[in-house]
């Protein structure tokens, strides 16, 4: 049987060339620390949007993905005023590819890649059936473990953002600075 690395090379890093998963504040801190960059450099590596901006503008215009009206209304109902203000973080894209994807389709920050990337092809919404790892029937125990960590980190991320009302870039930079020494590199 082929190893995961061989299968991923065969695929050409398709997972790194589409919409970015949501990134947690913990991922941001780990990546910036790994790169030796200060919190104020967050926008060099990440894109920051409100839910409304991302779902209603970025997905349709950049990826030709439309979220149903019902889904948007349900999110608005669940998030209330936070839907239009609460920040979500995505990996910055260059020509629709992750900014950390190298020319040879490997990850330049592999040791600190986001938890959602470590969990892929498993996602909160279910497995990505187009991934060759699924098609080859590869054991995804590690990815299941990482998906559980991702769900916990996303819960903590949104709890932090809602409790602290992190709704601007300045707030985000302040939070990254405050968490700098508290977030270990996994």
C-alpha positions in Angstrom: 0.0 0.0 0.0 1.2 3.5 -0.8 2.2 5.8 2.1 0.3 9.0 2.7 3.1 11.2 1.5 3.2 9.4 -1.9 -0.6 9.7 -2.3 -0.5 13.4 -1.4 2.3 14.0 -4.0 0.2 12.1 -6.6 -2.7 14.4 -5.9 -0.8 17.6 -6.4 -1.9 19.3 -3.2 -5.5 19.9 -4.3 -6.5 20.5 -0.7 -4.1 23.5 -0.6 -5.5 25.1 -3.8 -9.1 25.7 -2.8 -10.9 27.6 -0.1 -8.9 27.7 3.2 -10.3 26.1 6.3 -11.1 28.4 9.2 -7.9 29.0 11.1 -7.9 29.3 14.9 -6.1 32.1 16.8 -3.9 29.3 18.2 -2.9 28.3 14.7 -2.0 32.0 14.0 0.2 32.3 17.1 1.9 29.0 16.3 2.6 29.9 12.7 3.8 33.5 13.4 6.1 32.2 16.2 7.5 29.5 13.9 8.2 32.2 11.2 9.7 34.5 13.8 7.2 37.2 12.8 5.5 39.7 15.3 1.7 39.7 15.8 1.3 42.9 13.7 2.3 40.9 10.6 -0.9 38.8 10.7 -2.2 40.2 7.4 0.9 39.1 5.5 0.0 35.5 6.1 -3.7 35.4 6.9 -6.9 36.9 5.5 -9.4 38.2 8.1 -13.1 38.6 7.3 -16.5 38.8 9.0 -18.8 35.8 8.3 -20.9 38.0 6.2 -18.0 39.2 4.0 -16.6 35.7 3.5 -19.9 33.8 2.8 -21.6 36.5 0.8 -18.6 38.0 -1.1 -15.4 36.0 -1.1 -16.8 32.5 -1.7 -19.0 33.5 -4.6 -16.5 35.8 -6.3 -13.2 33.9 -5.7 -14.3 30.3 -5.7 -17.7 30.5 -7.5 -19.3 28.9 -4.4 -22.7 30.0 -3.3 -24.0 29.4 0.2 -27.8 28.8 0.3 -30.0 31.5 1.6 -31.3 29.1 4.2 -27.8 28.4 5.5 -26.9 32.0 5.7 -30.1 32.8 7.6 -29.4 29.9 10.0 -25.9 31.2 10.6 -27.3 34.7 11.2 -29.8 33.3 13.6 -27.2 31.3 15.5 -24.6 34.1 15.6 -26.9 37.1 15.9 -25.0 40.4 15.8 -21.7 38.4 15.6 -22.5 37.3 12.0 -21.8 40.8 10.7 -18.9 41.5 13.0 -17.2 38.4 14.3 -13.8 37.8 12.6 -12.9 34.6 10.9 -9.3 33.9 9.8 -8.2 32.1 6.6 -4.8 31.3 5.2 -3.8 34.0 2.6 -4.0 32.8 -0.9 -1.7 33.4 -3.9 -3.3 32.5 -7.2 -5.9 30.5 -5.2 -3.1 28.4 -3.5 -2.1 28.6 0.2 0.6 31.1 0.7 2.6 28.4 2.5 2.5 25.9 -0.5 5.9 25.5 -2.1 6.4 25.0 -5.9 7.0 21.2 -5.3 3.5 21.1 -3.6 4.8 20.6 -0.1 4.0 22.8 2.9 6.7 25.3 4.0 5.3 25.3 7.6 4.5 21.6 7.8 5.6 21.3 11.5 3.1 24.0 12.5 0.5 23.7 9.8 -3.0 24.5 11.0 -4.9 21.9 12.9 -7.6 21.8 10.1 -4.9 20.9 7.6 -3.6 18.1 9.9 -7.1 16.7 10.1 -7.7 16.8 6.3 -9.4 15.0 4.5 -11.7 14.9 7.6 -13.7 18.0 8.1 -16.4 19.1 10.5 -18.9 18.7 7.7 -17.7 15.1 6.9 -14.9 13.5 4.9 -13.7 15.1 1.6 -14.6 12.3 -0.7 -12.5 13.8 -3.5 -9.3 13.2 -1.5 -7.2 10.3 -2.7 -6.5 9.3 0.9 -10.2 8.4 1.2 -10.2 6.7 -2.2 -7.2 4.6 -1.3 -8.7 3.7 2.1 -5.8 5.0 4.1 -6.0 4.7 7.9 -7.1 8.1 9.1 -6.7 7.6 12.9 -4.3 10.5 13.3 -6.6 12.8 11.2 -9.6 11.8 13.4 -7.6 12.7 16.5 -6.6 16.1 14.9 -10.2 16.7 13.9 -11.3 16.4 17.6 -8.5 18.9 18.6 -9.7 21.2 15.8 -13.3 21.2 17.0 -12.1 22.0 20.6 -9.8 24.7 19.3 -12.5 26.3 17.2 -14.9 26.3 20.2 -12.2 28.0 22.3 -11.4 30.4 19.4 -14.9 31.6 19.1 -15.5 31.7 22.8 -12.4 34.0 23.1 -13.6 36.1 20.2 -17.1 36.5 21.5 -16.2 37.0 25.1 -13.6 39.6 24.2 -15.5 41.1 21.3 -12.6 40.6 18.9 -14.1 42.5 15.9 -11.3 44.5 14.5 -7.8 44.0 13.3 -6.5 46.0 16.3 -8.3 43.7 18.7 -7.0 40.6 16.8 -3.4 41.8 17.0 -3.8 42.6 20.7 -5.2 39.1 21.4 -2.3 37.4 19.4 0.2 39.4 21.5 -1.6 38.4 24.8 -1.6 34.7 23.7 2.0 34.7 22.4 3.6 32.9 25.4 0.5 30.8 26.2 0.2 28.8 23.0 2.7 26.0 22.7 3.9 24.8 19.3 2.4 21.3 18.9 
